[in-house]
Amino acid sequence: MHSIRRAEHAGSWYTNNGKKLLEEVQDYLKKAGSKKFGSKKIRAIIGPHAGLSYSGPTSGHVYKEIDASKISKVFLIGPSHHFYLKNCALSSAKIYETPIHNLNVDREIVDELKSTGKFMVMSKAQDEEEHSLELHTPFIAKIVKENPEIKIVPILVGQGGVEAQKNMASILLPYFEDEKNLFVLSSDFCHWGERFRYTNYYKDATDGKSSKIYKGIEAMDRHAMQIIERLDSNEFLEYLNETENTICGRNPISIFLQMVEMYHENAENERVNMEFLDYSQSSQVKSADDSSVSYAAGCAYV
């Protein structure tokens, strides 16, 4: 077992200077404005995982809503980009390193999840190569500075189908039922352009002008966001099948939607609401030669 997962993307995707990184995170939070949900309990957030200069401003909109004093665990769930994974994988690290503040992994919960037999364990190289979890750690480190008792549970999600996702949702449901656990779902939205082998967009949103392709991409992404806000896993699956939108965290989001549906089956549980707070694109696509990645940030709360 390796004990420390290095911050492999520090110095490239974001600064490796802890003081500067904390200042940048604080700036993203400040620019996102005041809290929208006040004293409501934030149960989950969806946020992007690109280089911080691209996605940080959008992530700030959801991380500003979080009250560190109300959290004991952060379940950090993202897609696998670099190796094929059928179901889900856990980290064998005890510590996730960040330039701001190292994060302690809750080994007890990791072992509980491992004992289900439904998870593999990432190698050190697989863990450190993946960026979908790491790009959230600067924001989480800021939270942990405020409450050092918080531990994280990193989970990488693979390509399993609906049944595998439902199985995972049922395994995670008891942890979601504990209101001191925050679920962080890592996902970028549309990856558009020839380099992503994806050039679909909602044509009717562009007024027929090719120079407005980015508006068609946004309309397609916002349609997905509206479905997620309705917390409807079947409608989200239908949308993905119809548009094939390149939402890289589709599977983590699908697991979350199914988990909330299971949570709502118990009439005694408080109703979960979902609302997106920000949307942005890395650049505006105006011709077929352009490319962009979309970022969206939303909160699930009770």
C-alpha positions in Angstrom: 0.0 0.0 0.0 1.3 3.5 -0.9 0.6 6.1 1.7 0.8 9.4 -0.2 -0.8 10.3 -3.6 1.3 13.1 -5.0 -0.3 16.2 -6.5 0.8 15.1 -9.9 -0.9 18.0 -11.8 0.4 20.8 -9.6 2.8 23.0 -11.5 1.0 22.4 -14.8 -2.8 22.4 -14.4 -2.6 24.7 -11.4 0.2 26.4 -9.4 2.3 24.3 -7.1 2.8 27.3 -4.8 0.5 26.7 -1.8 0.2 30.3 -0.8 -0.6 31.4 -4.3 -3.0 28.6 -4.9 -4.9 29.4 -1.7 -5.1 33.0 -2.8 -6.5 31.9 -6.2 -9.1 29.6 -4.7 -10.2 32.4 -2.3 -10.4 34.8 -5.3 -12.7 32.3 -7.2 -14.9 32.1 -4.1 -15.0 35.8 -3.6 -15.8 36.6 -7.3 -18.6 34.0 -7.2 -20.5 36.3 -4.8 -22.5 35.7 -1.7 -24.2 32.4 -0.8 -27.4 31.7 -2.6 -28.7 28.9 -0.4 -28.0 30.4 3.0 -28.4 27.9 5.8 -29.7 25.1 3.6 -27.7 21.9 3.8 -25.6 21.2 0.7 -25.6 17.4 0.1 -23.8 17.3 -3.3 -22.1 19.5 -5.8 -21.3 19.0 -9.5 -18.2 20.9 -10.7 -15.6 20.8 -13.5 -12.0 19.5 -13.5 -10.1 21.5 -16.2 -7.0 23.6 -15.5 -8.0 25.9 -12.7 -7.6 29.1 -14.8 -10.3 27.7 -17.0 -12.7 26.0 -14.6 -11.9 27.6 -11.2 -14.3 30.6 -11.7 -17.2 28.2 -12.3 -16.2 25.8 -9.4 -16.2 28.8 -7.1 -19.9 29.2 -7.4 -20.6 25.8 -5.7 -17.7 25.7 -3.3 -18.8 29.1 -1.8 -22.0 27.4 -0.7 -20.3 24.9 1.5 -20.2 25.3 5.3 -17.1 23.3 6.5 -18.5 23.0 10.0 -21.3 20.8 8.8 -19.2 18.3 7.0 -17.2 15.3 8.2 -16.5 13.4 4.9 -16.2 14.4 1.3 -17.0 11.6 -1.2 -15.0 12.7 -4.2 -16.3 10.9 -7.3 -15.0 11.4 -10.9 -14.6 9.6 -14.2 -11.6 7.6 -15.3 -9.9 9.2 -18.3 -6.7 7.2 -18.7 -7.5 3.5 -18.2 -10.5 1.3 -18.9 -12.5 0.6 -15.7 -15.7 -1.4 -15.8 -17.1 -0.5 -12.4 -15.5 1.7 -9.8 -12.1 2.0 -8.2 -10.8 3.1 -4.8 -7.5 4.8 -3.8 -4.9 2.9 -1.7 -3.5 6.2 -0.5 -3.8 7.4 3.1 -3.1 11.0 2.1 -4.0 13.1 -1.0 -1.2 15.8 -1.3 -2.1 19.3 -2.2 0.1 22.4 -2.2 -2.3 24.0 0.3 -3.0 21.3 2.8 -2.8 17.5 2.6 -6.1 15.6 2.7 -6.6 12.5 4.8 -8.3 9.6 3.2 -10.9 7.8 5.3 -9.4 4.4 5.2 -12.2 2.9 7.3 -14.9 3.8 4.7 -12.6 2.8 1.9 -12.2 -0.6 3.5 -16.0 -0.9 4.0 -16.5 -0.2 0.3 -13.7 -2.6 -0.7 -15.4 -5.3 1.3 -18.4 -5.2 -1.0 -16.3 -6.8 -3.7 -17.6 -4.3 -6.2 -14.5 -2.1 -6.3 -11.0 -2.5 -7.7 -8.1 -0.6 -6.2 -6.1 1.9 -8.3 -2.4 1.5 -8.7 -0.3 4.5 -7.5 0.3 5.4 -11.2 -3.4 5.2 -12.1 -4.3 7.3 -9.1 -1.8 10.0 -9.8 -2.4 10.2 -13.5 -6.1 10.9 -13.1 -7.0 14.6 -13.0 -10.8 14.4 -12.4 -10.4 14.0 -8.7 -7.2 16.1 -8.2 -8.6 19.3 -9.7 -11.2 19.5 -6.9 -8.6 19.1 -4.1 -7.5 22.7 -4.0 -11.1 23.7 -3.1 -11.5 20.8 -0.7 -8.1 21.8 0.9 -9.5 25.3 1.6 -12.5 23.6 3.3 -10.2 21.3 5.3 -8.2 24.3 6.5 -11.4 25.5 8.2 -12.3 22.0 9.6 -9.2 19.7 9.8 -11.4 16.8 10.9 -12.8 16.3 7.4 -11.6 13.2 5.5 -12.1 12.3 1.9 -13.2 9.2 0.1 -11.9 9.2 -3.5 -13.9 7.0 -6.0 -13.1 6.7 -9.7 -16.1 5.6 -11.8 -15.8 3.4 -14.9 -17.9 2.5 -17.9 -20.4 0.1 -16.3 -24.0 0.2 -17.6 -27.2 1.1 -15.9 -27.4 -2.0 -13.7 -23.8 -1.5 -12.5 -24.6 2.2 -11.7 -27.8 1.2 -9.8 -25.7 -1.3 -7.8 -23.1 1.4 -7.0 -25.9 3.9 -6.0 -27.3 1.3 -3.6 -23.9 0.8 -2.0 -23.4 4.6 -1.6 -26.9 5.3 -0.4 -26.2 4.7 3.3 -23.4 7.2 3.2 -25.6 9.8 1.4 -28.2 9.3 4.2 -25.7 10.8 6.6 -26.1 14.6 6.2 -22.6 15.2 7.3 -21.3 13.6 4.1 -20.8 15.8 1.1 -20.7 14.3 -2.4 -18.5 16.0 -5.0 -19.3 14.9 -8.6 -16.5 15.8 -11.0 -17.6 16.5 -14.6 -16.9 18.7 -17.5 -19.7 19.1 -20.0 -19.5 19.2 -23.8 -16.1 18.6 -25.3 -16.7 20.0 -28.8 -14.6 19.8 -31.9 -12.8 17.5 -34.3 -10.1 16.7 -31.7 -12.8 15.3 -29.5 -14.5 13.6 -32.4 -17.8 15.4 -31.5 -19.4 18.2 -33.5 -23.1 17.9 -32.6 -25.0 21.0 -31.2 -28.6 22.3 -31.1 -28.8 24.0 -34.5 -32.1 25.8 -33.8 -30.3 27.8 -31.0 -27.8 29.4 -33.4 -30.3 31.3 -35.7 -28.8 29.3 -38.6 -25.5 31.2 -38.2 -22.4 29.0 -38.1 -20.5 31.8 -36.2 -22.9 31.1 -33.3 -22.1 27.4 -32.9 -21.2 28.1 -29.2 -24.8 29.1 -28.6 -26.0 25.7 -29.9 -23.4 23.9 -27.7 -24.7 25.9 -24.7 -28.3 25.1 -25.4 -27.5 21.4 -25.6 -25.6 21.6 -22.3 -28.3 23.6 -20.6 -30.8 21.0 -21.6 -28.7 18.4 -19.8 -28.5 20.7 -16.8 -32.3 21.1 -16.7 -32.7 17.3 -16.7 -30.2 16.9 -13.9 -32.1 19.6 -11.9 -35.2 17.4 -12.3 -33.2 14.6 -10.7 -34.4 12.1 -13.3 -31.9 9.4 -14.1 -34.0 7.8 -16.9 -34.5 11.2 -18.7 -30.7 11.9 -18.4 -29.9 8.5 -19.9 -32.3 9.2 -22.8 -30.7 12.6 -23.4 -27.2 11.0 -23.5 -28.4 8.3 -25.9 -30.0 11.0 -28.1 -27.3 13.6 -28.2 -24.2 11.6 -27.3 -23.1 14.8 -25.6 -19.5 14.3 -24.4 -20.2 14.9 -20.7 -17.2 13.1 -19.2 -18.7 12.7 -15.8 -22.0 11.2 -17.1 -21.6 8.0 -15.1 -20.8 9.7 -11.7 -23.8 12.0 -12.3 -26.0 9.0 -13.3 -25.0 7.1 -10.1 -25.9 10.3 -8.1 -29.3 10.7 -9.8 -30.2 7.0 -9.1 -29.0 7.4 -5.5 -31.2 10.4 -5.0 -34.2 8.5 -6.5 -33.5 5.7 -4.0 -33.2 8.2 -1.2 -36.6 9.7 -2.1 -38.2 6.2 -1.8 -38.1 6.7 1.9 -40.9 9.2 2.6 -39.3 10.3 5.8 -36.2 11.7 4.1 -36.1 15.4 3.2 -36.6 16.1 -0.5 -33.4 16.9 -2.4 -33.4 19.9 -4.7 -30.8 20.5 -7.5 -29.9 23.9 -9.0 -27.1 24.9 -11.3 -25.4 28.2 -10.5 -22.9 28.8 -13.3 -22.0 27.8 -16.8 -19.0 28.7 -18.9 -17.0 27.6 -22.0 -13.2 27.5 -22.5 -13.7 29.4 -25.7 -16.5 30.4 -28.1 -16.8 28.0 -31.1 -17.5 30.0 -34.2 -16.4 27.6 -36.9 -16.0 23.9 -37.5 -12.2 24.3 -36.9 -12.7 25.5 -33.4 -13.0 23.5 -30.2 -14.1 24.1 -26.6 -14.9 22.4 -23.3 -17.9 23.5 -21.3 -18.1 23.8 -17.5 -21.1 23.7 -15.2 -21.5 23.9 -11.5 -24.6 23.0 -9.5 -25.7 22.2 -5.9 -28.0 19.6 -4.5 -29.5 20.7 -1.2 -32.2 20.1 1.3 
